[in-house]
Amino acid sequence: MDGLETCPVLLHGGCTVQNRLLRSLARSDFELLEPHLTPMRLHLRQVLVAAGEPIRQVCFIEAGIVSVLATLADGSELEVGLIGREGMCGTAVLLGADRTPHLSFVQVVGSALSIEADVLTQALGRSPTLHMALLRFVQALAVQTAHTAVANGNYNIQERLARWLLMCRDRLDTNELPVTHEFLAMMLAVRRSGVTLAIQMLEGVGVVRAERGRITIVKRAKLEQIADGSYGPPEAEYERLIGPFR
């Protein structure tokens, strides 16, 4: 495949593409999308895909983090997916669906390249190789979602928190993560007091430093040890199917 990762990938406006999924495409497939990609800013809590509503645009994340949430019977929400510059929002379109019961919203501000859903669908019809390449991300995201369920059912809060922090770190490419205790509690579906205790335990062994609205990873290797196998398989699947994750 004529991959684009080996050379600078530019939009018609001269901006370098940061999205790893777009950069993995064959040149001919990227050129099908390039004229229709529009840069956009991602604002905190901005909804990119509304639950149960038609998907009008698909977003390839350039910077920042998007959370995919499932709504439980009692109205509470649980994170089932995390997407950064390795992927895209609106994957239901790739599967021939026009909506999803899951909500996707911006968790960490950043930027994206958007394309109208119907334009993307037309491009997929013109290029089976483009469709196959993007479907590989659907597989990687499905593995992440399944592994999240495994982590929620088999690991304690401290281990799950370590996994989540590592996932965010890989997508932001920085050890300083702009997250609050309240937000972590919602993402992990636990009480705020439980998150606070888990963070204190991680601080106690010197792997993170917590400040107001920010957690800094100090010792990544130790954090991976604490995650105890809950981190890694989805990232390995992405690298197997698409390319370097970070």
ZASE-815253 format. One line per 4 residues: number of its first residue (from 0); for each residue y, x, z of C-alpha. Coordinates in nm, 2 decimals. Layout:
NUM = Y X Z ~ ...;
END
This chain:
0 = 0.00 0.00 0.00 ~ 0.35 0.13 -0.09 ~ 0.47 0.12 0.27 ~ 0.84 0.13 0.36;
4 = 0.80 0.30 0.70 ~ 0.82 0.64 0.53 ~ 1.17 0.60 0.40 ~ 1.50 0.43 0.51;
8 = 1.48 0.05 0.44 ~ 1.83 -0.09 0.36 ~ 1.96 -0.44 0.31 ~ 2.20 -0.51 0.03;
12 = 2.48 -0.47 0.29 ~ 2.37 -0.11 0.37 ~ 2.22 -0.18 0.71 ~ 1.89 -0.01 0.80;
16 = 1.61 -0.25 0.88 ~ 1.47 -0.20 1.23 ~ 1.21 -0.47 1.23 ~ 0.87 -0.29 1.22;
20 = 0.69 -0.58 1.05 ~ 0.94 -0.58 0.76 ~ 0.92 -0.20 0.74 ~ 0.54 -0.22 0.71;
24 = 0.56 -0.43 0.39 ~ 0.49 -0.30 0.04 ~ 0.82 -0.24 -0.14 ~ 0.76 -0.52 -0.39;
28 = 0.70 -0.77 -0.11 ~ 1.01 -0.66 0.09 ~ 1.22 -0.70 -0.22 ~ 1.11 -1.06 -0.25;
32 = 1.26 -1.12 0.10 ~ 1.56 -0.88 0.10 ~ 1.81 -1.09 -0.09 ~ 1.76 -1.38 0.15;
36 = 1.77 -1.20 0.48 ~ 2.08 -1.27 0.68 ~ 2.18 -1.06 0.99 ~ 2.24 -1.27 1.30;
40 = 2.33 -1.20 1.66 ~ 2.09 -1.31 1.93 ~ 2.26 -1.46 2.24 ~ 2.10 -1.50 2.58;
44 = 1.89 -1.82 2.61 ~ 1.96 -1.90 2.24 ~ 1.68 -2.13 2.10 ~ 1.52 -1.99 1.78;
48 = 1.23 -2.23 1.76 ~ 1.26 -2.57 1.93 ~ 0.94 -2.73 2.06 ~ 0.82 -3.01 1.84;
52 = 1.11 -2.99 1.59 ~ 1.10 -2.87 1.23 ~ 1.14 -2.50 1.18 ~ 1.44 -2.44 0.96;
56 = 1.45 -2.06 0.97 ~ 1.23 -1.77 1.05 ~ 1.37 -1.47 1.24 ~ 1.25 -1.11 1.22;
60 = 1.37 -0.95 1.54 ~ 1.57 -0.63 1.51 ~ 1.67 -0.58 1.87 ~ 1.62 -0.77 2.20;
64 = 1.34 -0.98 2.32 ~ 1.23 -1.34 2.25 ~ 1.00 -1.54 2.48 ~ 0.75 -1.80 2.36;
68 = 0.71 -2.07 2.62 ~ 0.45 -2.35 2.67 ~ 0.56 -2.65 2.88 ~ 0.32 -2.77 3.15;
72 = 0.25 -3.13 3.25 ~ 0.49 -3.11 3.55 ~ 0.77 -2.99 3.32 ~ 0.76 -2.62 3.42;
76 = 0.74 -2.35 3.16 ~ 0.51 -2.06 3.12 ~ 0.55 -1.76 2.89 ~ 0.27 -1.73 2.64;
80 = 0.42 -1.47 2.41 ~ 0.67 -1.19 2.39 ~ 0.83 -1.08 2.06 ~ 1.06 -0.79 1.99;
84 = 1.14 -0.58 1.69 ~ 0.76 -0.56 1.60 ~ 0.75 -0.92 1.50 ~ 0.90 -1.25 1.40;
88 = 0.96 -1.60 1.53 ~ 0.84 -1.91 1.35 ~ 0.49 -1.79 1.27 ~ 0.38 -2.16 1.23;
92 = 0.54 -2.15 0.88 ~ 0.29 -1.88 0.78 ~ 0.00 -2.12 0.87 ~ 0.14 -2.41 0.67;
96 = 0.29 -2.60 0.97 ~ 0.65 -2.70 1.00 ~ 0.67 -2.72 1.38 ~ 0.50 -2.60 1.70;
100 = 0.48 -2.74 2.06 ~ 0.60 -2.40 2.19 ~ 0.97 -2.31 2.25 ~ 1.10 -1.96 2.14;
104 = 1.43 -1.85 2.30 ~ 1.62 -1.52 2.35 ~ 1.54 -1.35 2.67 ~ 1.73 -1.02 2.61;
108 = 2.03 -1.02 2.37 ~ 2.00 -0.84 2.04 ~ 1.99 -0.91 1.67 ~ 1.76 -1.05 1.40;
112 = 1.73 -1.10 1.03 ~ 1.68 -1.47 0.94 ~ 1.55 -1.64 0.63 ~ 1.52 -2.00 0.55;
116 = 1.17 -2.13 0.62 ~ 1.14 -2.29 0.27 ~ 1.25 -1.97 0.10 ~ 0.99 -1.77 0.29;
120 = 0.73 -2.03 0.20 ~ 0.81 -1.99 -0.17 ~ 0.79 -1.61 -0.14 ~ 0.45 -1.64 0.02;
124 = 0.33 -1.85 -0.27 ~ 0.44 -1.58 -0.51 ~ 0.28 -1.29 -0.33 ~ -0.06 -1.31 -0.16;
128 = -0.02 -0.96 -0.03 ~ 0.31 -1.06 0.15 ~ 0.13 -1.36 0.30 ~ -0.16 -1.14 0.42;
132 = 0.07 -0.88 0.57 ~ 0.26 -1.14 0.77 ~ -0.06 -1.31 0.88 ~ -0.17 -0.98 1.04;
136 = 0.12 -1.04 1.29 ~ -0.01 -1.39 1.36 ~ -0.34 -1.22 1.46 ~ -0.17 -0.97 1.68;
140 = 0.03 -1.24 1.85 ~ -0.28 -1.45 1.90 ~ -0.45 -1.16 2.07 ~ -0.14 -1.11 2.29;
144 = -0.15 -1.48 2.39 ~ -0.52 -1.47 2.47 ~ -0.47 -1.16 2.68 ~ -0.19 -1.32 2.86;
148 = -0.42 -1.60 2.96 ~ -0.68 -1.34 3.08 ~ -0.41 -1.16 3.28 ~ -0.28 -1.48 3.44;
152 = -0.63 -1.57 3.55 ~ -0.77 -1.24 3.66 ~ -0.49 -1.02 3.78 ~ -0.26 -1.04 4.08;
156 = 0.12 -1.07 4.06 ~ 0.18 -0.70 4.10 ~ -0.05 -0.61 3.81 ~ 0.09 -0.89 3.59;
160 = 0.44 -0.77 3.67 ~ 0.35 -0.42 3.57 ~ 0.21 -0.54 3.24 ~ 0.52 -0.75 3.17;
164 = 0.76 -0.47 3.24 ~ 0.56 -0.24 3.01 ~ 0.57 -0.50 2.73 ~ 0.94 -0.53 2.77;
168 = 0.99 -0.16 2.78 ~ 0.80 -0.11 2.45 ~ 1.01 -0.37 2.27 ~ 1.35 -0.26 2.40;
172 = 1.27 0.12 2.38 ~ 1.45 0.18 2.71 ~ 1.35 0.21 3.07 ~ 1.64 0.00 3.19;
176 = 1.54 -0.37 3.16 ~ 1.80 -0.64 3.21 ~ 1.60 -0.90 3.40 ~ 1.65 -1.10 3.73;
180 = 1.40 -1.20 3.99 ~ 1.45 -1.56 3.91 ~ 1.38 -1.50 3.54 ~ 1.07 -1.30 3.62;
184 = 0.94 -1.58 3.84 ~ 0.97 -1.83 3.55 ~ 0.81 -1.59 3.31 ~ 0.51 -1.52 3.54;
188 = 0.49 -1.88 3.67 ~ 0.51 -1.77 4.03 ~ 0.75 -1.82 4.32 ~ 1.06 -1.60 4.34;
192 = 0.95 -1.47 4.67 ~ 0.62 -1.35 4.51 ~ 0.81 -1.16 4.24 ~ 1.05 -1.01 4.50;
196 = 0.75 -0.88 4.71 ~ 0.58 -0.74 4.40 ~ 0.90 -0.55 4.29 ~ 0.93 -0.41 4.64;
200 = 0.57 -0.29 4.63 ~ 0.64 -0.12 4.29 ~ 0.96 0.04 4.44 ~ 0.76 0.15 4.74;
204 = 0.53 0.37 4.53 ~ 0.82 0.50 4.32 ~ 0.74 0.35 3.98 ~ 1.05 0.13 3.94;
208 = 1.40 0.10 4.08 ~ 1.55 -0.25 4.12 ~ 1.92 -0.33 4.11 ~ 2.10 -0.66 4.07;
212 = 2.00 -0.80 3.73 ~ 1.82 -0.48 3.63 ~ 1.49 -0.30 3.68 ~ 1.45 0.06 3.58;
216 = 1.11 0.21 3.51 ~ 1.08 0.55 3.67 ~ 0.72 0.64 3.62 ~ 0.56 0.48 3.31;
220 = 0.22 0.64 3.34 ~ 0.19 0.52 3.71 ~ 0.30 0.17 3.60 ~ 0.02 0.16 3.35;
224 = -0.23 0.26 3.62 ~ -0.10 -0.03 3.84 ~ -0.14 -0.27 3.54 ~ -0.51 -0.19 3.57;
228 = -0.62 -0.27 3.22 ~ -0.40 -0.58 3.18 ~ -0.18 -0.39 2.95 ~ -0.27 -0.23 2.61;
232 = -0.53 -0.43 2.40 ~ -0.27 -0.65 2.22 ~ -0.06 -0.34 2.14 ~ -0.37 -0.16 2.01;
236 = -0.45 -0.46 1.79 ~ -0.10 -0.45 1.64 ~ -0.13 -0.08 1.57 ~ -0.47 -0.13 1.41;
240 = -0.34 -0.41 1.18 ~ 0.02 -0.32 1.11 ~ 0.12 0.03 1.23 ~ 0.30 0.21 1.52;
244 = 0.41 -0.03 1.79 ~ 0.66 0.19 1.96;
END
